[in-house]
């Protein structure tokens, strides 16, 4: 999947990526109580939506149903998520942030402490498994009315950082990272749009993971990784 399904203004940047946002002056008429209520409503709605997905599946979760189950007005749900896809984007985004924490502070080789090529290989394998695990959420979160750009992918900064360490000469322009992220997540995006009766993702993910390792090692001029994961 080339990126999180859509960009939202309240979405935090991936850990370690992008520039810190400039502080924004808030109107003095906006009370802390309103902000706290909004935060509580958001947390409550996401918790209820998560339980509804587990109980009913994504196809049965609607904005009206979420409002009723959460005990909040429909207007509150619409203001928070804007569209039905926005509900699933919020759920997917939480999973995305957990994945980014594993990448930035988990054990090696996915986390820090391993050579850059090994980390790139481990990242690709973990990313493919993550996207396969969250297929239903990612599919429901996709909004055809918004472009799905590789440049918005939280993977891009990480891949660029590791490429700059592993093969700085070819990584300097930044275009190689874009192409690799597209190669990594693009096929999964196609799979996410496959018919519901398509074969399970395990064979596809295993093949893509092996291909990703070959691609990374060749791009990085034969960088060695100790043994292929099976």
N, C-alpha and C positions, 0 to 999 in steps of 0.2 A: 504494500500500500504506500503510495507515494508520500502521503502526509496524513496527519490527523485530519479527519474528514472536513473540517472547516475551521476557519479562524474566528475567534471571539475576542472582543476587547478585554474581557476580564480574565483571560487565560494567562497563567504565569509562564514565563519563558522556561525552556528546558534548563536543567541544572547545568551551569557552566557555559550556556550559549547566549549569544546576543549581547546587547548593551543594556545596562540597568536603565529603567524608565526614569525620566525626570520627575521629580515630585510635582504633584498637581494640587493647586490650591482648591480647597473645597468651600462651597458657599457657607457662610456662617449660619444660614437658616436651616441647614441640614443637621439634624441632631444626631448625637451618638446613638440614641435609642433607636432611631430609624435604621441606622446602619447595622446595629446588632440584630434587629428584627429581620432584616433582609438576609443577614448571614445565617440566622437560625432557620429561616424559611428555606433557604437554599440547601442547607445540610439535611433538613427534614425531607425535602422533596427528593433529593438524591438517594437518601436511605430508603424511602418508600419505593422509588422507582427501581432500585436494585432488588428489593424484595419481590416486587411485581414481576420483574424479568425472571428471577429464579423460580417463581411460582407458576407464571403463565406463559413465559417465553416472550420474546420481543414483539412478535406479531400481534399479541393481545394487549399490549400496553398503548393506551391512548392518552392524550392530554386531558380529556374529560375524566377518564378513569383515574388518572393520577391525582387530579384535583379532588375527586370524591374520596379516594382512599386516604389522601393526606389531610383531608378536612380543611382545605383551603379553597379560596375562590378561583374560578377558572382564569380570571384576569391575572392573578398572581403567577400562575403557571405560565401563561402566555408571556408575561413580562420577563420572566426569568429565562425561558428557553426559546421563545419566539416561534419555533416550529416543533413538530413532533421529533424530527431528526435531532433537534437541539437537546432533547432529553438524553438520547443515547450518546451524543457527543460528550455531554458532561460525564456520563458513566465511563465512556472509553477514555476520556482525558484523565480521569483518576487512575485508571490502570496504566496509562502511558506514563504518568508521573512516577508510579511505583517502578516501572521498568527502567526509567531514567536513573532512579536512585541506585538500582542494581548496577547499572553501567558505570556510574560515577564513583560509587563507594563500596561496591560489592567485592567479593574475593576475585583474584585473577583466575583465568585470563580475561574474563569479561570485565572485571574491575581493574583498577590500577595495579601495577606490579609486574606485568608481563611485557615482553617486547611488542612493539607496535603491530607487527604483522600477525602475531598470535592473537592480539586483542581484536584486530579487524576480523579475523576468521571467527573468533568466538562471538563477536558482536553479530555478525551475519547469521550465524546459526541460532543464537538466542532470539534475534529479531524475527526470524521466520517462524520460530515456535510460538512467540508471543502473538504474532498476527493470526496464526492458525487457531490458537486458543481462544482468541476474541473475535472470531469471524462474525458471529451473529451481531455483536455490538457494532463492529466496524461497518457492516453492511447497512444496519439500521441508521447509523449516524451519517452515512454518506448523503450529502445534499446536492442533487444534480444542478441546482440553481447557483452553486458556487464553484469556482475553479478549484481543482485538486492539484496544487502545485508542489513539485519536489522542493522548491525553495522554502516552503513552510514546514518541511519535515524536521522533527526534533532529531532525526538521525544525522542530518547534514553536518551540523557543527562537529559532532563526534567523529564522523568519518573523515572530515577535513583535517581535524586535529591529528588523528593517527596517521593519515597519509603524509602530512607534513613532517612527521617524525620518521616514517618508514622510507619514504621516497620523496624528499623535498624538491628535487629538480622537476619532477612531473606533476607535483601537487600544487605548485606555486600559484597557478592561475585560478584554482578553485573549481574549474569546470570538471575535472576528473572526479571530484567528490560527488558532484551533481549526477554524473553519468553512473557512478557506482551505486548511489542510493536508488536511482531509477531502476537499475538492473536488479537490485536486491528486493525492492518493494513493489515494483511494477507488476511482475508476474502474479504476485499474491493479490493485488488489486483486481486483476483479470479473474482470478479464481473466485474472489468474493462475489463476483457478478455471475458466476456460473449457475446453472439450474440447481434447484434444491436436491435433485436426485443424482447429482454428480458424485463421483467416487470420493471417499474420504480424503482428507488433506495429508495424511501421513506419508504416502509414497511421494507425492509432489514436493512436500517440504524437505524430505530427505534428499531428493534429487537436486533441488535448488540449493540446499546447504552445501552439498558436495561441489556443485558448480561454482558457488560463491567462493569456496576455498581455493579452487583452481584459479579463478579470476584474480583474486587478491594476490596470490603468490606470484602469478605471472606479471601482474601490473607492477608489483614491488620487486621486480627483477630477481625472481627466484628465491625470495625470502623464505627461510626454512621454518616450518612448524613441526614440532615433534609428534608425528603420527596423526593420522586422520581420525576424526570421530566417526564412528559407525552409526 
